[in-house]
Amino acid sequence: MSEQTVSFSVDASLLSAFVHVAEKNACDNTELLRAFMAEYVQQDVRRNHYDMWFKGKVERGLQELEAGRGLTQEQALAQMGAFKSSLAASREGSL
């Protein structure tokens, strides 16, 4: 892996606070910045994977609706009501 030097401006009070906290925690400023950059990139990767997963779920759901495998609101409410009733009955039976 080749390395490059990065130089940027930062507010003096922020830099001072960052250096102070890094020293307090016995951390190297450069290593912390590298770690923060790597974590930021990983967050973006995770967010992109989640977005792809979510869009896939929505697309499959829309395809199921188009194929007639969906429920009406009334059917869904009836199924949920039956499920709640069975949970309540099983709770009463276990007491």
Secondary structure as UniProt FT lines:
FT   HELIX           12..24
FT   TURN            25..26
FT   HELIX           29..66
FT   TURN            67..68
FT   HELIX           73..94
//
